[in-house]
Amino acid sequence: MKNYIKLILIFLFAGLVSCNEDALDIPQRGVLEVDRTYENADDETVLSFIAAIHYKIHGDSFSDGNLGTTVSALSLRRHFGMMGGEFAEYFQYLGTSETSVYTLTWSYYYTIIYWCNMIIEQFPNNNVASEEVLNLAIAEARAIRSIMMMNLVQLYGNPPLADHIMTGEEGNTPAEESWAFIENELLEVAEQLPSKNGIDGQSAIGSRLSKEAVYAYLGKAYLWQEKYTDAAQILHNKVIASGLYGLVEDFSELNRYTADFCPEYLWEYDITDASGYELSQAGLFDAVNYNWSPNGIFIPDGLYNEGGFGQTAYPSDAFGVFMDEHETNGSTKSVRYGASIASYDELLDETLFSYSDGEKGMKSVGASNCEGYFRLKLSPRTENVMGSEGWSFDYLHNNICYMRYAEVLLNYAEAVAMGGSEGALSGLEALNMVRTRAGLPAAPALEMNNEEYGIKAERRAELFFEGIRFIDLVRWGDAPNVLADCGTYIPQFYGYENGNNSAPQSKDQWKIIKTATIGEGFKANKHELFPIPAVDLNNNPSLVQNPGW
């Protein structure tokens, strides 16, 4: 489905439906040119409109990381990772309703929903495209709208329900009403979307949502609402029992382009590796934005070394210590550990990493927002990078996955652990499928809080840098305690105290300088919800701000 990404039409579409910075103050549906475009679209154009939505979901890393005008799927992972204490680039919890991460996240989701609503409301007037293509496009737009609305409710509590093209005058919608809409929509449209034709059949439908993927998101919605029986039944009966998904045998394979459309990916963004799209598709600047900074450290072989801005490149000390303890099987680190992070000592171990130019370790300037651990999971690998005109033209051509089967198994295990009825696959078996693939011994029991094998610990390790940790901590009620000191200092890592990088030493020799900030950490009864952006409150008197803001 590489041809599915019709990028010229994407930009045409973006121009037709562009939104203001205030995502609720948007053009009305009566714009003649837009109406005619939708009414006269043929099958190829209809598919290009859906492709444009997929493009917007992935986002533009250049505009995000370099201009600060939008967020992207990867930058949301960055921000949520910072908020959840996964990275030494800590979130300081000093923001207001005007802070960009809050305003841009709001705009990102509502803009995607607006594009979906244009399809949902305009395509029924189309008499040119085939009925099959129109129905599939509308169903997928409804599914995406529901998923984006679910994210808004999780983060903002009671934002306006965007079940129509909005006027910008809508008030807050009670969360219960939005959840009911989300559930009903996902239930209905799932049956209107196709299943894969087999466990290896995703490539036949590309990045399009399948029936089972939509059910997986429905199970996630149930889990958030603590509807554990509903979550367990949907996840088992509609996704797990379908036999259409499975775990990739080698966890490290998930960081490679060879994993595109693998059995583990339920929904992914398809980045084409065809020539001619380098400057116009999502993926540009992904390699640079989310890479280690080569100004501070020598990059080992196999990892991209042309440039890097160091955004969420370095896990926090708390996460590094957790992984060091949790991911050890006897005296051996798990496969998942080796594919997720490395300590500074491990980077200098020539049995683990090689350096063709002979230079390794930290440079004199050190690495900011670093505490001696380095992210390997989803770090740009040389094999995944395309382009030959320098770092500003290089892009990652491995697909970006939004939901994996491992998360489905963990969601199911949690639903069962919290009282949901299990199916033919037990909750413990689901948990142990994930642990076994990681390279860890099977858990003896299904528990939430056990530090060695509990579901909370397993989710923390397995779903690292997938934008889930912060939301997990909030929904469990653990955030005020776990994140109490988040963002109270900024670390700078310089390697070893003695400056000798010829061989590994030990953590007690690390040189880290911590500069105190005015950050106060996560505050209960406030930071559980994002603030509704001030610009929307000022323009729309019907909106009410969240508590504490």
C-alpha positions, 0 to 999 in steps of 0.5 A: 500500500505504498501508493496509498500515500498520495502526497501531492493530494495531501497538500491540496487537501491540507490547503482546502481544510486548513484550520486556525490556531484555535482548533474550534474556530474553524471554517463552516461546511458551507464553503462552496469549493470544499463542498464541490471537492468532496462531492466530485471526488473519485475513488483515488481522491477519496483515498487521498483524503483519508491518507491526509488524515494519516499524514496529520496524525503522524505529524510534521517533525520539522514544524514541531521540533524546529518551529514549535507550531504543532505537535506530532505523534513522536513529539507527543511521546516525548512530552508524555515521556517527560511528564511520566518521568521516563526521561532525564529531560523532565517536565517541570509542571510549571505550565499555564493554560497558555503553555504550548504543549497544552494548546498544541495538543488540544489543537492537534486532536481537534484538527484531526477530528475536523478533517474526519468530520469533513469526510463524515458529513460531506462524502454522503453527498458524493455520487462519483466515487464507488459506494464501497470506497466511500463507506470504508472512508467514512467508517475509518474517519469515524473510528479515527475521530473516536480515537482522537476524542478518547485522547482528548477526554483522557487528557482534558476531562470534559472537552467539547464533544466533536461529533459534528463540524463545530462552530466554536461555541460549544461548551464542555461535554460531560465525560460520561456523554463523550465516553458513551459516544466513543464506545458506540461509534467504535462498536458500530464502525468496527464491523464496517471495516475489514479484517486482515486476510491473515496474521501477515496480511496487514501489508494488503491494507497498509496503514488502514485501520482494521476491524480488530484494531478498532476493537483494540481501541474500544478495549482501551476505552473500557479499561480507562473507565474501569469497565473491566469485564467489557474490556476483557471480553472485547480484547479477548473475543474480538482481538486475541481470539481472532488469531490475526496478531502475534508478538514478533519473536525478537523485541529488537526487531521492532526498531527496524524497517523490517518490522513494517506491517508485522503481526504485532502492529495493529495500527501504524503509519506507512512511510514510503521508501520510494524516491521523490518523497523525501522533502514532503512526507512525515518522517523528515527530521524524525532522525535528527529530532529524536537522536542522541546529540553527537556534540556531546557523545561519540555515537556507536556503530549502527546508530545514526550519527549525522546529527541530533537534537537530543530530544528525549534521548536519555532515560531518567535515572529512575527509569534506568535503575528500574530497568537494571533491576527489573530486566535481569534474569539471573546475571543476564540482562533481558533482550528487551533491556538491550533493545531499550536502553544502555548505561554509560558503562555498557556503551563503553563495553566493546562486547556490546558496542563498537566504534569504527573510528576508535573514539567512544564515550562523552565529549568535554561538553557533556550531554544535557538532560542526561543522567548516564542512560541512553535510549536505544528503543526507537533511536534512529538506526543507520539502516532505517535512514534514507537520504544522501544530501545531509542530515536536513534531508535524511528521514526514517523510512521505518513505519511508526506504530501507534498500537502493538499487540503487546499492549493489547495483551497487557490491557487484557491482563490488567482487565482480568487482574482487576476483575474482568472475566477471562477467556480461553487465554488467561490473563496470566498467560497473556502477561507471560507471553509478553514477559517470555518474549522480553527474555524474562521468566514467567510470572507465578501470579497475576498481580498489579503491584508486584515490583518484580512481575506485576502488570504495572512494572511490565507495562513500564518496561514494555511500553517505554517511549510509547506515550503511555506511562503518564496516562497510566500513572494518572488513571491508577492514581499513582502520579502524585506520588511517583511524580512529586519531584519531577522537573525539580532539577536539570542534569548534565552528564559528563561521563566518568569523574576521571575522564577515562573512557577507554574502558567501562568503570561503574556508576559511582564514578559518573559525573553528573551536575544537577542544577535546581529549577523552580519546578514543583512536580506533579500536584494532585487535583490539578495535573491529572487534567490538562488546562483548556487553552486560554485562547479557546476560553477567551473566544468561547464563553461557554467553556469552563476551565479545569480545576486548579488552572 
